[in-house]
Amino acid sequence: MTTSTRSRTSARQAPGTPGAILPDALYRLDEAAARMGWGAHALRAARRRGLKVHRSGKRGYVVGRDLLSHVVGGETN
């Protein structure tokens, strides 16, 4: 396996594997929940506890910084 093939293969994630949350990225709610390893109940609970959700049409989005801040309980820069 060549270096370029190996790096592309290792960059892929198995389905259902949590991924990184970048502070300056925008995530659909379902994508954010999947990256965090949350189910529907955990996502609803986070929203009830104040996770800031931005709506556009029928879709909901969360900014990575808001999600990280919600999880760690403080500001992230």
N, CA, C and O atoms as CSV, one atom per row, in Angstrom:
chain,resi,resn,atom,element,x,y,z
A,1,MET,N,N,0.854,-1.175,0.000
A,1,MET,CA,C,0.000,0.000,0.000
A,1,MET,C,C,0.898,1.236,0.000
A,1,MET,O,O,1.843,1.324,0.784
A,2,THR,N,N,0.603,2.175,-0.870
A,2,THR,CA,C,1.403,3.388,-0.935
A,2,THR,C,C,1.005,4.353,0.174
A,2,THR,O,O,-0.040,4.201,0.807
A,3,THR,N,N,1.857,5.344,0.394
A,3,THR,CA,C,1.582,6.329,1.452
A,3,THR,C,C,0.290,7.083,1.197
A,3,THR,O,O,-0.496,7.289,2.122
A,4,SER,N,N,0.057,7.501,-0.055
A,4,SER,CA,C,-1.156,8.265,-0.348
A,4,SER,C,C,-2.404,7.419,-0.160
A,4,SER,O,O,-3.416,7.917,0.332
A,5,THR,N,N,-2.350,6.151,-0.542
A,5,THR,CA,C,-3.494,5.264,-0.349
A,5,THR,C,C,-3.729,5.024,1.137
A,5,THR,O,O,-4.873,5.010,1.593
A,6,ARG,N,N,-2.652,4.834,1.891
A,6,ARG,CA,C,-2.777,4.575,3.315
A,6,ARG,C,C,-3.402,5.776,4.030
A,6,ARG,O,O,-4.264,5.598,4.890
A,7,SER,N,N,-2.979,6.992,3.685
A,7,SER,CA,C,-3.531,8.167,4.368
A,7,SER,C,C,-4.997,8.362,4.026
A,7,SER,O,O,-5.781,8.753,4.890
A,8,ARG,N,N,-5.383,8.098,2.791
A,8,ARG,CA,C,-6.799,8.222,2.435
A,8,ARG,C,C,-7.631,7.169,3.145
A,8,ARG,O,O,-8.743,7.457,3.588
A,9,THR,N,N,-7.117,5.967,3.257
A,9,THR,CA,C,-7.848,4.894,3.926
A,9,THR,C,C,-8.007,5.188,5.407
A,9,THR,O,O,-9.086,4.979,5.962
A,10,SER,N,N,-6.949,5.670,6.063
A,10,SER,CA,C,-7.049,5.929,7.498
A,10,SER,C,C,-7.909,7.143,7.796
A,10,SER,O,O,-8.410,7.276,8.913
A,11,ALA,N,N,-8.095,8.035,6.826
A,11,ALA,CA,C,-8.920,9.221,7.043
A,11,ALA,C,C,-10.405,8.879,7.033
A,11,ALA,O,O,-11.210,9.618,7.601
A,12,ARG,N,N,-10.775,7.792,6.408
A,12,ARG,CA,C,-12.181,7.381,6.374
A,12,ARG,C,C,-12.599,6.844,7.727
A,12,ARG,O,O,-11.785,6.327,8.492
A,13,GLN,N,N,-13.890,6.977,8.005
A,13,GLN,CA,C,-14.421,6.469,9.266
A,13,GLN,C,C,-15.453,5.398,8.976
A,13,GLN,O,O,-16.166,5.443,7.973
A,14,ALA,N,N,-15.513,4.447,9.870
A,14,ALA,CA,C,-16.556,3.432,9.763
A,14,ALA,C,C,-17.897,4.077,10.069
A,14,ALA,O,O,-17.956,5.010,10.870
A,15,PRO,N,N,-18.980,3.603,9.451
A,15,PRO,CA,C,-20.299,4.167,9.747
A,15,PRO,C,C,-20.601,4.074,11.238
A,15,PRO,O,O,-20.370,3.043,11.870
A,16,GLY,N,N,-21.118,5.161,11.786
A,16,GLY,CA,C,-21.473,5.178,13.205
A,16,GLY,C,C,-20.323,5.559,14.123
A,16,GLY,O,O,-20.506,5.668,15.336
A,17,THR,N,N,-19.134,5.763,13.553
A,17,THR,CA,C,-17.990,6.149,14.362
A,17,THR,C,C,-18.028,7.644,14.616
A,17,THR,O,O,-18.169,8.422,13.671
A,18,PRO,N,N,-17.905,8.070,15.875
A,18,PRO,CA,C,-17.896,9.513,16.146
A,18,PRO,C,C,-16.751,10.207,15.426
A,18,PRO,O,O,-15.691,9.617,15.216
A,19,GLY,N,N,-16.968,11.453,15.052
A,19,GLY,CA,C,-15.949,12.214,14.345
A,19,GLY,C,C,-15.580,13.463,15.105
A,19,GLY,O,O,-16.114,13.742,16.178
A,20,ALA,N,N,-14.664,14.203,14.535
A,20,ALA,CA,C,-14.205,15.438,15.169
A,20,ALA,C,C,-15.255,16.537,15.016
A,20,ALA,O,O,-15.988,16.581,14.028
A,21,ILE,N,N,-15.313,17.407,15.995
A,21,ILE,CA,C,-16.166,18.596,15.949
A,21,ILE,C,C,-15.230,19.796,15.847
A,21,ILE,O,O,-14.444,20.046,16.761
A,22,LEU,N,N,-15.306,20.531,14.757
A,22,LEU,CA,C,-14.476,21.713,14.553
A,22,LEU,C,C,-15.239,22.948,15.002
A,22,LEU,O,O,-16.409,23.101,14.651
A,23,PRO,N,N,-14.614,23.832,15.766
A,23,PRO,CA,C,-15.317,24.995,16.319
A,23,PRO,C,C,-15.953,25.906,15.266
A,23,PRO,O,O,-17.031,26.451,15.503
A,24,ASP,N,N,-15.316,26.080,14.123
A,24,ASP,CA,C,-15.823,27.010,13.120
A,24,ASP,C,C,-16.679,26.351,12.042
A,24,ASP,O,O,-16.970,26.973,11.021
A,25,ALA,N,N,-17.083,25.111,12.256
A,25,ALA,CA,C,-17.891,24.397,11.265
A,25,ALA,C,C,-19.367,24.431,11.648
A,25,ALA,O,O,-19.721,24.580,12.818
A,26,LEU,N,N,-20.212,24.291,10.641
A,26,LEU,CA,C,-21.659,24.230,10.834
A,26,LEU,C,C,-22.101,22.800,10.561
A,26,LEU,O,O,-21.743,22.228,9.531
A,27,TYR,N,N,-22.872,22.216,11.468
A,27,TYR,CA,C,-23.302,20.824,11.343
A,27,TYR,C,C,-24.820,20.735,11.355
A,27,TYR,O,O,-25.485,21.442,12.113
A,28,ARG,N,N,-25.370,19.855,10.504
A,28,ARG,CA,C,-26.797,19.529,10.616
A,28,ARG,C,C,-26.971,18.819,11.955
A,28,ARG,O,O,-26.039,18.187,12.453
A,29,LEU,N,N,-28.153,18.923,12.531
A,29,LEU,CA,C,-28.389,18.295,13.835
A,29,LEU,C,C,-28.106,16.802,13.812
A,29,LEU,O,O,-27.499,16.274,14.743
A,30,ASP,N,N,-28.536,16.116,12.761
A,30,ASP,CA,C,-28.318,14.672,12.697
A,30,ASP,C,C,-26.832,14.342,12.589
A,30,ASP,O,O,-26.368,13.352,13.156
A,31,GLU,N,N,-26.086,15.176,11.858
A,31,GLU,CA,C,-24.648,14.951,11.728
A,31,GLU,C,C,-23.925,15.216,13.045
A,31,GLU,O,O,-23.031,14.461,13.426
A,32,ALA,N,N,-24.306,16.280,13.736
A,32,ALA,CA,C,-23.694,16.601,15.035
A,32,ALA,C,C,-23.958,15.477,16.033
A,32,ALA,O,O,-23.057,15.068,16.765
A,33,ALA,N,N,-25.185,14.982,16.060
A,33,ALA,CA,C,-25.527,13.892,16.979
A,33,ALA,C,C,-24.716,12.641,16.651
A,33,ALA,O,O,-24.230,11.963,17.556
A,34,ALA,N,N,-24.569,12.332,15.372
A,34,ALA,CA,C,-23.792,11.152,14.979
A,34,ALA,C,C,-22.324,11.306,15.362
A,34,ALA,O,O,-21.709,10.354,15.844
A,35,ARG,N,N,-21.756,12.495,15.153
A,35,ARG,CA,C,-20.356,12.721,15.508
A,35,ARG,C,C,-20.133,12.636,17.012
A,35,ARG,O,O,-19.063,12.224,17.460
A,36,MET,N,N,-21.141,13.023,17.795
A,36,MET,CA,C,-21.033,12.963,19.250
A,36,MET,C,C,-21.367,11.573,19.788
A,36,MET,O,O,-21.091,11.266,20.948
A,37,GLY,N,N,-21.957,10.743,18.947
A,37,GLY,CA,C,-22.370,9.422,19.399
A,37,GLY,C,C,-23.667,9.469,20.187
A,37,GLY,O,O,-23.945,8.583,20.996
A,38,TRP,N,N,-24.470,10.521,19.944
A,38,TRP,CA,C,-25.726,10.717,20.644
A,38,TRP,C,C,-26.881,10.094,19.882
A,38,TRP,O,O,-26.887,10.064,18.652
A,39,GLY,N,N,-27.853,9.600,20.625
A,39,GLY,CA,C,-29.106,9.173,20.050
A,39,GLY,C,C,-30.098,10.332,20.058
A,39,GLY,O,O,-29.755,11.449,20.445
A,40,ALA,N,N,-31.309,10.065,19.636
A,40,ALA,CA,C,-32.337,11.102,19.558
A,40,ALA,C,C,-32.651,11.689,20.934
A,40,ALA,O,O,-32.851,12.897,21.058
A,41,HIS,N,N,-32.695,10.851,21.964
A,41,HIS,CA,C,-33.012,11.335,23.306
A,41,HIS,C,C,-31.929,12.285,23.824
A,41,HIS,O,O,-32.246,13.327,24.398
A,42,ALA,N,N,-30.665,11.937,23.628
A,42,ALA,CA,C,-29.567,12.798,24.082
A,42,ALA,C,C,-29.585,14.135,23.354
A,42,ALA,O,O,-29.311,15.173,23.957
A,43,LEU,N,N,-29.905,14.119,22.073
A,43,LEU,CA,C,-29.987,15.365,21.314
A,43,LEU,C,C,-31.122,16.246,21.838
A,43,LEU,O,O,-30.943,17.452,22.014
A,44,ARG,N,N,-32.285,15.648,22.086
A,44,ARG,CA,C,-33.404,16.419,22.645
A,44,ARG,C,C,-33.051,16.987,24.010
A,44,ARG,O,O,-33.385,18.132,24.315
A,45,ALA,N,N,-32.379,16.193,24.832
A,45,ALA,CA,C,-31.987,16.664,26.161
A,45,ALA,C,C,-31.008,17.833,26.060
A,45,ALA,O,O,-31.116,18.793,26.823
A,46,ALA,N,N,-30.068,17.765,25.140
A,46,ALA,CA,C,-29.110,18.861,24.957
A,46,ALA,C,C,-29.828,20.131,24.515
A,46,ALA,O,O,-29.492,21.225,24.968
A,47,ARG,N,N,-30.805,19.993,23.642
A,47,ARG,CA,C,-31.569,21.158,23.185
A,47,ARG,C,C,-32.367,21.753,24.338
A,47,ARG,O,O,-32.453,22.975,24.463
A,48,ARG,N,N,-32.951,20.910,25.178
A,48,ARG,CA,C,-33.698,21.409,26.339
A,48,ARG,C,C,-32.782,22.122,27.321
A,48,ARG,O,O,-33.193,23.078,27.978
A,49,ARG,N,N,-31.525,21.653,27.423
A,49,ARG,CA,C,-30.564,22.271,28.342
A,49,ARG,C,C,-29.888,23.499,27.745
A,49,ARG,O,O,-28.998,24.077,28.369
A,50,GLY,N,N,-30.298,23.904,26.544
A,50,GLY,CA,C,-29.812,25.168,26.015
A,50,GLY,C,C,-28.894,25.120,24.816
A,50,GLY,O,O,-28.353,26.157,24.434
A,51,LEU,N,N,-28.691,23.967,24.202
A,51,LEU,CA,C,-27.876,23.913,22.988
A,51,LEU,C,C,-28.512,24.808,21.933
A,51,LEU,O,O,-29.674,24.614,21.575
A,52,LYS,N,N,-27.769,25.774,21.439
A,52,LYS,CA,C,-28.293,26.753,20.486
A,52,LYS,C,C,-28.404,26.107,19.098
A,52,LYS,O,O,-27.415,25.629,18.541
A,53,VAL,N,N,-29.616,26.105,18.558
A,53,VAL,CA,C,-29.891,25.518,17.246
A,53,VAL,C,C,-30.372,26.624,16.312
A,53,VAL,O,O,-31.228,27.430,16.676
A,54,HIS,N,N,-29.815,26.653,15.109
A,54,HIS,CA,C,-30.199,27.618,14.083
A,54,HIS,C,C,-31.055,26.888,13.057
A,54,HIS,O,O,-30.697,25.802,12.602
A,55,ARG,N,N,-32.183,27.484,12.695
A,55,ARG,CA,C,-33.109,26.853,11.757
A,55,ARG,C,C,-33.036,27.525,10.395
A,55,ARG,O,O,-32.904,28.745,10.296
A,56,SER,N,N,-33.121,26.725,9.360
A,56,SER,CA,C,-33.246,27.206,7.994
A,56,SER,C,C,-34.222,26.274,7.305
A,56,SER,O,O,-33.895,25.132,6.983
A,57,GLY,N,N,-35.428,26.778,7.084
A,57,GLY,CA,C,-36.470,25.910,6.553
A,57,GLY,C,C,-36.804,24.845,7.579
A,57,GLY,O,O,-37.069,25.148,8.742
A,58,LYS,N,N,-36.790,23.595,7.138
A,58,LYS,CA,C,-37.091,22.489,8.048
A,58,LYS,C,C,-35.846,21.921,8.714
A,58,LYS,O,O,-35.947,21.045,9.574
A,59,ARG,N,N,-34.683,22.408,8.328
A,59,ARG,CA,C,-33.427,21.871,8.852
A,59,ARG,C,C,-32.950,22.645,10.075
A,59,ARG,O,O,-33.158,23.853,10.189
A,60,GLY,N,N,-32.310,21.923,10.983
A,60,GLY,CA,C,-31.687,22.538,12.142
A,60,GLY,C,C,-30.179,22.362,12.057
A,60,GLY,O,O,-29.689,21.310,11.644
A,61,TYR,N,N,-29.457,23.386,12.445
A,61,TYR,CA,C,-27.998,23.371,12.394
A,61,TYR,C,C,-27.440,23.829,13.732
A,61,TYR,O,O,-28.089,24.563,14.477
A,62,VAL,N,N,-26.235,23.384,14.017
A,62,VAL,CA,C,-25.530,23.809,15.223
A,62,VAL,C,C,-24.103,24.163,14.828
A,62,VAL,O,O,-23.483,23.479,14.013
A,63,VAL,N,N,-23.591,25.237,15.414
A,63,VAL,CA,C,-22.206,25.645,15.186
A,63,VAL,C,C,-21.324,24.795,16.099
A,63,VAL,O,O,-21.652,24.581,17.266
A,64,GLY,N,N,-20.222,24.319,15.568
A,64,GLY,CA,C,-19.317,23.464,16.341
A,64,GLY,C,C,-18.917,24.087,17.663
A,64,GLY,O,O,-18.849,23.387,18.674
A,65,ARG,N,N,-18.649,25.384,17.681
A,65,ARG,CA,C,-18.244,26.095,18.904
A,65,ARG,C,C,-19.342,26.003,19.968
A,65,ARG,O,O,-19.054,25.799,21.147
A,66,ASP,N,N,-20.612,26.154,19.540
A,66,ASP,CA,C,-21.725,26.060,20.491
A,66,ASP,C,C,-21.856,24.643,21.042
A,66,ASP,O,O,-22.141,24.457,22.226
A,67,LEU,N,N,-21.651,23.653,20.189
A,67,LEU,CA,C,-21.742,22.263,20.618
A,67,LEU,C,C,-20.621,21.933,21.610
A,67,LEU,O,O,-20.873,21.326,22.652
A,68,LEU,N,N,-19.404,22.327,21.292
A,68,LEU,CA,C,-18.285,22.078,22.199
A,68,LEU,C,C,-18.472,22.801,23.522
A,68,LEU,O,O,-18.199,22.241,24.584
A,69,SER,N,N,-18.936,24.039,23.461
A,69,SER,CA,C,-19.174,24.827,24.660
A,69,SER,C,C,-20.244,24.165,25.533
A,69,SER,O,O,-20.124,24.141,26.758
A,70,HIS,N,N,-21.271,23.637,24.908
A,70,HIS,CA,C,-22.341,22.957,25.636
A,70,HIS,C,C,-21.814,21.707,26.359
A,70,HIS,O,O,-22.181,21.436,27.503
A,71,VAL,N,N,-20.966,20.969,25.684
A,71,VAL,CA,C,-20.472,19.712,26.253
A,71,VAL,C,C,-19.492,19.959,27.386
A,71,VAL,O,O,-19.576,19.307,28.427
A,72,VAL,N,N,-18.564,20.889,27.202
A,72,VAL,CA,C,-17.551,21.109,28.243
A,72,VAL,C,C,-18.019,22.101,29.292
A,72,VAL,O,O,-17.387,22.241,30.340
A,73,GLY,N,N,-19.127,22.796,29.022
A,73,GLY,CA,C,-19.692,23.690,30.009
A,73,GLY,C,C,-19.001,25.030,30.132
A,73,GLY,O,O,-19.168,25.718,31.139
A,74,GLY,N,N,-18.236,25.412,29.142
A,74,GLY,CA,C,-17.557,26.697,29.176
A,74,GLY,C,C,-17.299,27.197,27.774
A,74,GLY,O,O,-17.695,26.560,26.798
A,75,GLU,N,N,-16.654,28.306,27.672
A,75,GLU,CA,C,-16.334,28.876,26.369
A,75,GLU,C,C,-15.151,28.153,25.737
A,75,GLU,O,O,-14.208,27.765,26.426
A,76,THR,N,N,-15.211,27.976,24.416
A,76,THR,CA,C,-14.078,27.458,23.658
A,76,THR,C,C,-13.684,28.503,22.647
A,76,THR,O,O,-14.555,29.105,22.020
A,77,ASN,N,N,-12.424,28.734,22.470
A,77,ASN,CA,C,-11.943,29.723,21.491
A,77,ASN,C,C,-11.102,29.081,20.443
A,77,ASN,O,O,-10.614,29.761,19.540
